[in-house]
Amino acid sequence: MRLRNMLIGACLLALAPLMSGCATGSGPQAQQEIVDRSTLALQDILNSTQSSSVVDTLRSARAVILCPQMFKAGFLIGGSGGSCVLLARAAGGSWSDPAFYSMGSGSFGAQIGVQSAELLVMIMNDRALGAVLRNHFKFGGDASLAVATVGAGIGGGTTTHLRADFVTYARTSGLFAGVSLEGSVLSPDTASNRAYYGQPFNAQQITVQMLANNPGADPLRSTLSRYGG
């Protein structure tokens, strides 16, 4: 029992400085930083991939989730988390302003290391987007929704063939071998939405009804339009 408590304590100490960097602040400046980092992460991902499958899939995506700095740390007991934004595509091809989310998970098993990742999740259809918009969404919690990973034997054509609901791509650095979203929970950050837009818009109003606008998100929207077609 004492050893277990020591391991838990070690894990929490490892995670604390990482997770504190992911926490959103109370003012719009903190949210703007997340949006700006999301723009840079998107550019990094699209410029670093050696395959056209990411861009090809993005052109067919209904919406995207961008997590510019996902942290994972663990020593037998682990956890991961980060701040994210969700944007959806309108019928005319333009992109919405971002809705703010947080993503986190916990795990137990033979693991040790620290990992940082830029994460892009492409939502391929209305059914998958609707599942995300229904408050707290857990990856792997709905067996009817398929998740494919670019870079793990999944290419653009194969992804289409599998009819994946979510297609993920991560640009990672650290000691873990890869990024898995299984068991990760995506939760809306209503406080950040209010801070960024000055009104209590929910994710549906921001991404589907497109009622919210902040000029600070224009570079992110333009990048998606340029690459996403």
C-alpha positions, 0 to 999 in steps of 0.5 A: 500500500505504501509503495502504491501511494508513493507511485501515485504521488510520483505520477501526480508530481510528474503531471502537475507542471504539465497539466497546469500549462494546459489549464485555461485562464479566466480572460480572453487572452488565455483563450486567444493563446489556445487559438493561436497555438492551434493554428501553429499546430495545424500548420505543423501537422499539415507541413510535417506529414509525409503523406497526402492522406491527412490533407485529403481527409481534411478536405472531406471532414465535417469538423475538426478538433485541434489540441495544440499541446496534449500532455501524457505522463506516467509511472505505472499510473498515468494520465493525459490532458490538454485544451482543445478547440472544435470547428465545423464546416458550413455548407458553403465550405467556410469554417466556424469560429472555435468552441473550447473543450478540454480532453483528459484520461487516466490509465493504469499499467506498465508505462513510464515516460512523458509525452507531448503531442499536437493532435488533429481529430477530423470528424467525418460526418454529422453523426460523429459531430452530433455525438461530440456536441452532446456534452461529454464525449468519450472516445471508444464509449460508443462502439458504433463510432469508428476511429482510424489513425493516420500513420498506423497503416491507414491512408486516405483511400483506406480511411474512406473504405472503412467509413471512419467517423473520426480520423486522428493524426498526432505529431508527438515527441517523448518516450511513449510509442504513440497516442491513443484516444481510447477512453479519453473524454472531451468536455465543453469548456463553457467558461472559455466560450464566454470569456472569448466571445463575451456571451454564453454561447454553447458549442452547437451555437458556435460551430453549427449555428455560427452565431459567435465571431471573434476576429482573433480566430480568423487565421485559424479559419483561413488555414483550415480553408486553405488546406481543407478546401 
